[in-house]
Amino acid sequence: MLNNTIWSDEPAKEWIEAYPIGNGSIGAMIYGNPVNEVIQLNEETLWSGKVLNEDKDFHWKNKLDTARKLLYQQKYNKADKYIEKNLLGHWNQTYLPFCELHMNYRRMESVQNYKRTLDLQNATVNISYNEGTKTFKRQLFASYKDNVIVFKMDCNQKNSINFDVFVSSELNSTKRVESDKTLIINGFSPIHQDPIYDISDNPIIYDNDNNESIEFEGKVYIEQTGGQVSKIKSNSTEGLQVINADNVVIYIAMATNFISFNKNPNTLIKNPSNITDGLINEVVNKKYDDVINEHIADYRNLYDRVEFRLYTATMDELTTRERIKRIQKGLEDINLHVLLFNYGRYLMISSSRGKSQPSTLQGIWNDNNMPPWCSNYTLNINTEMNYWPVLSCNLAECHEPLLNMIQELSVTGKEVAKGFSCRGWTSNHNSDIWRQSVQVKGSANYAFWPMGGPWLTYDLWEHYEFTQDKNFLKDIAFPIMKESAEFCLDWLIKDENGYLVTSPSTSPENQFYYRFHKCKTSIASTMDISIIWQVFTNLLTAASKLGINDDFIEHVKIAKERLFPYKIGRYGQLQEWSRDFREVHISHRHLSHLIGLYPGKRIDYFKDKKIIRACEKSIKRRVRNGNGWTGWSIAWKINLYARLHDGEKAYDNINYLIKTCTYENLFGKHKLSPLPFSKKGVFQIDSNFGLTAGVMEMLLQSHLGYIELLPALPKKWSIGSITGLRARGGYSVNLWWYNNELLKAEIIPDKDRCCKLKINKNVIVTCSNKNVIVHKNDDYLTWQGIGGQKYIIRVVKD
């Protein structure tokens, strides 16, 4: 229970305390109120907006030349203003809440022994309480197999379940009772919606003809034993009433007529009503036990692949809220680290699977019609961070939605590249379900950033690295990576020293001082060059794997060697810009200039000691001046410290994340933003995923062509194990340690291949109880592995 259960002894008072369930396509937040229950619902394709036909009309080449001239003349402030006036685009669209289900329970006097749990191992929310001699139980889950939300209610005494149920939505919608058992909501999303931070006189616009906007429909079907269900009306709103039932199962189906990012929604092709009818009809013909057992088996096929244990005293009797408070008081609870690691995996499986949309800033969960940052895809860190743990934690299926989005962005992104007179494709800072690639409006320090596309191609290469799927590399990854490299080659220009640089260039979302001005754009930010270096490196390695060596590949090799180099600044820090500018925000949340350390592979901890020290000083400088104020920034530091082999600082940042940026349902928090909607903090899921990635990175690294075990193990994780991890090259890895020393490891290659392990201890390697011949070279061990065979590494005491 300790490592797989979040629980509370009271219902959620607000959305951020509710428990999430999801199946990748649909999601719900469960409040668990015994008297006035609220279930807030989401469906992944319910967005504002329409197909982006107008993005084909941008032509920026002449204006780009003017901006570059201003930057070359070091007129940074003038360049900022010129770019904001001439080189930006339009806001992206918004991920919208579907509806809320309201259930008012009658004949409920005094509730006792209340308990609400989120069972990560079975992906269920369970609620129990007593009312007099009656014991009520509720169970909720989101079935991937049946694509419905399921809600079961039981009582130990017959004729005891009584409630009214209604649906509500702020969207343009109607609600009606279709039969004595079915409640329906249908409507349309706005054709356009401004973000909350830039509201115009007409921020929400509906398409009165409904030719281009998304249509949605939800069905709530009630199946009861005993009692009766009937239609009721309250304030002109139709609902259903359940009277004296013995037990009840509610099935909720949701759908829209969204087809694709580049096709108008069309009910004739994809009818939401027909879809929900089909889902309900299919699931009600099954036994409840079959529905839940199939759900658990399907889910655990993914979740059970990895198991992480730390051996210490348990705290089963404490609620999750109390455990957070203990850490806030400076006490220890290392199993809360395990719980958060597991929670990240649960949230990934629940918000990103198969053909679903990728996980947004809030995963699949949003209750706000004007959510923070449109609950969109923010490509200068947040979307990428969402997927940092997915491959190492053995969830390649959950990576597919992001890979699909990258393929779609490579289509819309061609128009952006053409607008800059470049080949290939790219994407900027924000995107949405319509795959906006063009720059958004706003300030240049975030809006002008054509490195979103190149950064996303990391995931294409990483997917191959972990899966070794050569068909994927050849047919999907390489063509998109090549077109991204084409854009990078055309985007780069020579500086006065012959280096290849980017211009205009930003370091998201920071600013620098120049001649008393706060400036946003310059030439060759460290992040830009690091991303392009990685794009070129990945492409060259992929070309070698595929046996490609043409003129284009030679051009990339030459360009890579001419990229602007790393520079070390006046404080010994890795410079964030090509010049040693002073930051406007020294403690800025973004650590963009360190992308070559993590998640990139440009910086080798064992070989690049000078740059490593500069990275350490950069982080120290950031932390000393405030440590940022977002959960995802702290999560990024966990991963950076892991790459720096500093387990103690990684550990401290896990606790700091829990103390400052974690809600009691363990959702991550983006807090203290200067924007008015987040004065008290808002939910962002990236810190949950970033923490899970960071824990994995502390225990296993494989980014430099070999496997390294326990590279950043903190002292307080003294005894533990983790099984089911994946390493680049196509390996499964299991680890056990005792007193902070490796006890045993197992490495299983998928196919016949060389195994390379970095370890500075005396070990023996066995397979099927026989010693394996290994080759030793400094701290490296290599041996020829046979696919599917388990190689056991044991440390030999001196």
N, C-alpha and C positions, 0 to 999 in steps of 0.2 A: 504493500500500500504506500509506503513512505516515498518511493521514487516514481510512483505512477498515478498519484491521486492528488488533486486539488480539492479542498473542501472548506466549507463554512458552516457555522451553526446558525446562520440567519439568511433570509432571502437577500437578493441584490436590491439595493435602494436606487441604483442608477445603472445605466447601460454599461458603464465601464467596470461594474462589479459582476455583471452577468457572465455566464459560462458559454463559450462558443462550441458549436458543432458545425460540421460541414462535410461535403463529399467532393470538393473541388469545383462543382458547378453551382450548388446551392448551399446556403448557410443560414444559421439561426443563432440568436443570442437568447439564452434562457435565464429569466430573472428568478424563477422558483418561488413566487409568492403564493402561499396557500389560499389566500382569499381573492386577490386581484392579480392573477398571473398575466405576464406580458411575454410574448415570444416575438422577437423582432426578426424579420425574414429578409434574405437577400438572394438574388439570382444574378449570376456573373455577367450576363449580357445586357442588363438594364442600365443603359447610359443615356445621357443627353446627346444631342448632335446628330450628324448625318455624314454621308460619304464626303470626303475632302476633295471635291473636283477643283476648287479654286486654287489649290496649292500648286497647280501646274503652271501658274501664270507669273511666278517670281523670276526676276532677272536682276541679279545683284552685281555683276562683274565690274561695271564702271564705278559703282558705289564702293565696292570692295577695294578697288585700287586707290580710291580717295582715302579711305580709312587707313590703308597700309601706309600711304604717304605720310599721314599725320603721325602715325606711330613711329615711323622711321625718323621723323623729325623730333621725336620725344614730346609731342604735343598730346600727351595721354588724356588729359581732361577734355580737350576738344574732340579727340577721337571717340571718347565715351559718348559724348552728346551726339556726335554725328551718327554713330552706330545705332543708338537708341531711336534716332529719328528716321533712319534710312535702311537699316539692315535687320529689323526685327519683323516678326510675323503676327500671329494672333494666338489668343488663349486656346488651350485644349479643352475638351469636354469633361463631364463629371460622371463618376460612378454613383448611382442612385439607390436608395433603399427601396425594397419591393413593397412591403407593408408591415403592419403590426397585427398580431392576433391577440385579442383581449379576452380573457376568460374570468368571469366573475362567479366565484363559488358561493353558493348559498348554504345556510344552516351550518356555518362554520363559526363556532363561538370562541373557544380558547385553544390555541395550538401549543403543544408541548413537544419536547424531544426532537426539535427540528434539525435536519441534516441535509445538506446539499453537496453533492460530490460531482466532480468531473473525472471520470475513470479514463485515463490516457491509454490504458492497455486494451480496453474494449471499445473506446470511442463512444461512451454513453454518458449522459447526465442523469444522475439518480437523486431523487428527492424523497424524503420520508419524514413523517411527523405524526403525532397522536392528537386526537381530539376526543377527549373523554376516553372511552374504551375502544375507540376506533383507531386503527392504524392505516394511514393512507400512504400509498407509494406511487411515484411517477417515474417513468423512464423515457428518455428522449434520445434519438440518434438520427443521423443523416445517412441513409443507405446509398452507397455507390452503385450497387447492383440494381436496385429498384428506382434510384434517382428520386426519392421522396424523403421528406422529414416525417418521422414516426414518433408518436406521443402516446404512451400507454399509461392508463390510470387504474389503480387497483385499491380495494379496501377489504379489510378482513371481515366486514359485515355487509350483508346484502342491502340493496336499495339505499346506498349511502352517498352516491356520487351525483351531485346536483350543481349545474353551472350553466351560465349563458355565455355564448361566444359571438364576437363581432370581429370584423377586420376594419382597419383604418389606414389611410395613406394620404400624404400631402400632394401626391401627384394627381393629375387629371384622370379620375377613375370613377367607376360605379361599383356598387356592391349589391349583391342580390342572393336570395336563396333559390337554388335551382330545384331542389327537392327537399324532402324531410331530412335528408342526410348530407346535403351538399351546399356549401356556402362558396360563392364565387366573387372574386374581385378582378376587374379588367380595366385597362386604361392605356394611356400613351405617355411617353416621356417627352420632355421639351425638345424642340428642334435645335435650340441653342440655350446655353446657360452660362452666365458669367461666373467666374470664381468669386468666392466670398471677399477676397481682398481687392477686388476691382469691379465693384458693382456699378452698373450704368443706370440710367433712368428706366430702362426696360430690361432687367437682368435675366428674366426667364421668358422665352418665346416658344409658344406652341404652334405647330403646323396644323392649322384648322382643317385642312383637307386630309391630314394623316397619311400623306403619300410617301414621306421620307423618314418620319420619326418612328421610334421603336414601339410596337404594341406589346403589351404583356397581359398575362392572365394567370391567376392562381386559383386552385381548387382546394377546399378544406372538406374532407369527407369523414363523417363520424360513424363508427361502427361500435355498437354497444351490446352488452348482455344485460338483460333485465331492464325495467323502466321503459322510457320512451324518449324520442327526439321529436321536436316540433319547431315550426317557424315562429319567430317573435319579431317585434318591431320596437325600436327605441329611437326617438328623435329622428324619425323618417329613415332610419338605417335598419335594414333587415339583418337578422341573425338567427342563430339556432339555440334552442334550449334543451338541455338534457335533464331529465327528472328521474330520480330514484333508480339509477343504473347500478348494476353490480360491478362492472368494469367497462372501460371505454378505451378504444384505440382510435386515434385521429391520424389520418394520412394527409399530408400537405404536398401538393405538386405545384411547381412553378415553371413557366416557360415564356419566351418572347419570340417575336418573328425576326429577330436579328439573324442574318445569313452569313455575312462576311464583311471585313473591313472595307471592301471596295464594291459592295453590292448593296443597293437599297433594300431595306427590310420589306418583306413581301409575305403577306398572310396567305396568298394563294399557294406559295411554295412551302412555307413553314407556318402552319396555323397553330397558335398557342393553345387554343381551346381543344383542338384535336390531340395535341401532345399531352396535355394534362389529363384529358379523358382516358387516353391510352394508359398512362402511368397509373392512374387510380384503379382503372378496371383490372389491370394486371396484378397489382399488389393486394387488392381486397380478395382476390381468389386464392390467396395463399394463407397458410396458418401463421399467426404472429410468431410463434416459436421458430418457424422456418425463416421468416424475414429477419429476425434478429440474429439467428445463428449464422445465416449467410453473410450478414453485415459484419459480424465479428470475425468470421473466418477470412473474409476478403481483406478487412482492415489489418488484421494481425499478420497476414502474409507480408505486409510491408513493415509494420511497426516492430515485429519481433525479430527482424533481421539484425538489429543492434541491441546489445544489452550492456549498460554501463553501471558498475557498482563501486561504491566506496564504503568501506567497512568501518562503522563507527556506531555510537549510541543512537538509538532511534528516537523520533519525536512524533510518533503516530498520534498521540493524544492532543497535539496542538493543531489548531486551525492554520491554514496557509497564511492568513492575516497575522496571526500571532508569531509565526515563524519569520515573516518579514520584519516584524517589530523587533525580534531578537537580534537580527543582524543590524538593524538601525541603531540598536543600543550597544553595538560593538561585540556581541556574542557570536559564536560560531555555529553554523549549521551546514556542513559541507554536503549533506544530502539534499539540501535545497538547490545546490548547484546541479546535482544529478536530475532533480525534478525539472529544472529549467531546461536542461539539455534535452530531456525527453519531451518537454512541452513544445520545443521548437520543431521536433520531428512530428509530433501530433498536428501542429498547426500547418506544417508543410503538406502532409497527407490530406488534411482537411480543406486546403485552399488551392491546391494545384495538382491535378492528376490528368493524365491522358490528353484528351482533346479540349480540356477546359481552358479558360482564359488564364493568363499568369496571375500570380498573387500581386495585388495592388499595394499601395502604402498601408492599407489596413487588411491585407489578406483578401478575404471574401466578405468581411463584416463591416457594415456601415449603416448607421441609423440616422444620418444627417442629410437632408436634401441639399444643403450647401456645405459639404464636408471640408475640412482643412485640406488645402492643396488639391482639391477636387477628388481626393482619394484615387489619384492617378498613378501613372508609371513615371517616376522621377529618375532619370537615367544618369545623373551625375554621381550617384552612389546607391540610392535606396533600392531600386529594382535589382541591381547587381548583388547587393548584400543579401537580399531575400533568398538568393539561390546559392550563396556560398557553401552551405552545409549539405546540399542535396546529393551530390555525387559521393563525397567521402562517407556520408551516412547511409549509403547503399539504397538510395531512392531515385534511381535514374528515371523511372517512370514519371516521377513528379517534376523532372526537368523538361519534359516534352512541351508543356505550354509555353515556356520561355523560348525554346528553340523554334516553335511555330511562330511566335511573335517576331523573332529576329528575321525569319524568312519573309514575313509580311512587311516589316520595316524596310527590308532590302528592296522592296518594290516601291513603296511611297518615297523612300529615301533617295531614289534615283532623281526625282524631281528637284530635291534640295541640292544635290550635287550639280545638276544641270544649271540651277540658278546661280551657282558659283563658277560656272564654266569648268567643272571638273568631271572626270569620268567616275564610274562606280556609284556608290550610294553612301549616305550617312544619315544620322539622326541627331537631333539636338537634345535639349535639357528635359523636355516633357513629351509624353505620349499618352494615348488613350485607346479605346477599343477601335477607333477609326484609323489608328496607327499614324497619328500626326508625327511627322519628322521635322517639319519646319520650325524655326525659332518661335518661341512664344513672345508675347509682349512683355513689358516691364523693364527691369534694370539689366544692363549689359553684363554685370558680374555673374548673373545666372542664365539669362535668356540667350546670350550669344555663346554657344558652346557646341560646335559641330563634332565633338569627340564622343558623343553618345553611341553612335553606330560602331566606330572602331572598338570601343570598350566592350560592347555587347558580343563582339566576335570572339572574345576570350572564351565565352561559354561554349561556342561551337568546338573549339579546340579541346577544352577541358572535357567535354562529353566524349570525344574520341579518346583522350588520354586515359580516362577511367574505364571505358567500355571496350576499347580497341576494336570498334566497329568500323572496319575499313570501307564498307559500302556507304555508311553514313558520311565518312570523311570524303570519299570520292564524289558522291552524288549531291550532297547537301552542303557540308561544311566548307570544302575547299572553294567551290565557285563563289560563295558569299564572302569568304575571307579574302579571296583574290580581288573581288570588286571593292571591298573596303580598302585594301592596300592600294588599289588604283586611285581611289579618292585621296588617300593620304599622300601619295606621290604627287598628285596634282595640287594638293593644298599646300604642300611645303614650298618655301622659297629660300633662296640663298641670302645669308646675311653678309655683312662687310668682310667677315673672316672666312667665308666659303662654307660655313656650316648651314645645314638645312634647318629651317625654323618654321614655326607657325605664326601667322599674323592675319587678323587679330587673334589674341590669345587671352584666356582668362584662367584663373585658378579658382574653381567654384568653391564657394560663393564669396570668397574673400576679396579684400581691397588693399591697396598699398598707398603710401604717401609719396608724393613727388611735388616738390616746390610748393608745399603747404596745401596741395590739393589731395583729396581722396580720389584715387583713380581705380579703374576697374579693368581696363584692357591694356595689354602690352604685347610683347613679342616673346614667343617660346616659353610659356609656363612649363615648369618641370612636369606637371601632370600630362600636358599635351605630348611632350617628347617621350615620356615614359610609356604612354599608351601606344604611340606609333612604333616605338622600339619593340613592344610586345607583339603588335600586329605583324610587323615584318618578321620577327623571330618565329612566331607560330606558323606563318605562311611558309617560311623557308623549311622548317622542320616537316610540315605537312607535305610540301613538294618532294622532299627527300623520301618520305614514306611511300609516296605514290610514283616515284621514279620520274618526276617532272623536272627538267632543267633546260628551260628555254630562255629567250632574251629577256622576257619580263622578269623571271626569277633572278637573272643576273643584275637587272636594273635595281631590284629590291635589295640585293646584297650590297651593292655600291651605296645606295641611299642610306641603308642602315648604318654603315660606317661613317657617314657624314652628318649624322644627326647631332644636334647641339648637345654637348656633354653635361654631366652633372657639375654643379658648382657648389662650393662650400662658402658660407657667408661669414660675416664679421663675428658672429657669436659661436662659430664652429658648427652651425646648423646646416642641414641640407637646404639650399636656397629653394624658395617656392617659385621664384620667377628667374628669368635669365640674368637679371640684374639684382643686386643685393638691396632690394627695396625693404623698407620698414613696414610691417603689417599694420593695417588699421585695427584689426582685431587679433591680438597676439594669441588669445585663447580660442581662436576660431574652431568651430565644431568640425569643419572639414579638414582632413589630413591628406589632401590631394597630392601633395608633392611626395608622399611616402608610398604611393601606389606601386612603385617598383619593388618595394619590400613585401607588401601584401595589398591586394591579392596577386600582384605580378611576380615575376621571377627574375627580374633584372639584377637584383642585389643578392649576392651569395654571402651568407653569414660567415662562412669559413674562409672566403677568399677576398672579400671587399671590406677589409677592416676599417679603412679610412672612411668609407661611405657609411658603414654600419655605425661608427661613432657619431657621424653627422646626423644619422637618423635618430639615434638615442638622444642627442641634444635637441633635436627638433621636437620630439615628443615631450621631453622634460620642459622645454620652453613653453609649449602649449599648456601642459598640466600646471606648471607653476603659476600661470596667469589665469587659471580658472577651470581647466579640464572640460571645457565645453558645457553644454547644458541639454544634450539630447542623449537618449538611450543608445541610438545607433552610433553616435560618436564614441561613446564609452566602449561599445561592442567592437568597433574597429580597433580601438587600442588593445583590447584583449588579443586580437589576432596579430597585431603588430608586435606586441610583447612576446607572443608565442614564437614568432619568426626570429625575434632577438634572443630566444632561449632564456627568457626571464620569466620563469614560472611564478615567482613571488609577486611581481607587478601584475601579471595576468590575473592571478588569484585575487589580488586587491581590487582590481577593476571589476571582477565579477561581483564582489561584495558591494562595491560602490554603485554598480548598476542596480543591484537589488535595493540598496538604501535610498537612492535618489530618483530612479526612473523606472519603477516597477509598480503596477497597480496590484490590488489584492487578488485579482484573478490571474495574475502573472503576465498580463499584457504589458508590452513595453511602452514607455512614455517619452514623448517629445515635450519637454517642459521649458517654461520661461521664455518662450519666443516673444519677440517684441510685437508680433501680430496680435490684434485684440482677441481673436478667437481662441488663443491658446495660453492665456494668462495663467490658467490653472493646470496647463498641460493637456495634451491630446494623445490619443493612442496612435502609435505607429508600430507596425509588426517587424520592421527591419531589425530592431535590437534583439527581438526574440531569436530570429534566424542568425544574426551575427554572433550572439552568445553561443548558440549551438555549434556554429562553425569554429569559434574560438576554443571551446573545450576540446573539440576534435583535434585542432591544430596543436594544442598543448601536448597531446598524447601521441600523435602520428603526423609525420610530414613526408611528402614524397614529390615535392615540386622541382627538385634539382637533379632528377634522374636516378635517385636511389631512395630507399626506405630508411627513415630514421625513427627510432622508437623512443618514446617518452622524452622528447626534446625540451619540454618546458614543464616538467612535473613539479608542482608546488609541494612544499614540505608537509602541509596539512592533508594532502591527498595521499597519505603514506602507504595505505594498503588498499588495493583495488584491482579491478579488471574491466576490460571492455572487449567485446567480441562483435564481429560482423562488419568492421570498418572496411572501406575500400581504399586502395592506393593506386596512384597513377601507374600505368603500365599493365593494368588488368590483374590485380591481386586482391585477395581477401586477407585480412589481418586480424588476429586475436592476441590480446595482451593480458598478462598477469604481473603484478608487482607487489613487493613486500618491503616495508621499511625504506620506501623511496628508491628501491633498486629493482631492476627488471628481474623477474623470477623465471618467466617463460614467455615465449612468443610462438605463434603459429602463422606461417605465410603459405597461402595456397594460390599459386598462379592459375589463371583461367586456362591458359594454353601453354605449350612447351615454350619456355623462354628463359633467358638468364635472370637470375634473382641477384640483386645488388643491395647490400645492407650496410649502413654506416653504424658501427658500434665500436666503442673503445674498451670492451671487456673481453675476457677469454670466454668463448662459447663453444659448444658443440652443436652441430646440426645433424638431426636424424630424420629419416623418412621410413615409415613402416618398420621401426625398431632397428634400422641399420644406419650406421654413420654415413654421412654424405661427404664427398670430397669437395672441400671449399678452397678457394684461392684467397690469400690474405695479401692486401696491399695497403700499408698504413692502417687506417681505421676502417677499411672497407673489406667486406667479405662478398665473394661472388661464387655462385654455383649454377649449374645448368638445371633448371627446374622442369618437371614434367607436369603438363596440365592436369589439374584436378587433384594432384598429390599434396598432402599436408607435410610441410617441412617445419619441424619443431626445433626451436632455438632455446637452449638452456645455458644459463650463465654458470661457468665453472669457477668455484672459489679458489683463490690463490693458496 
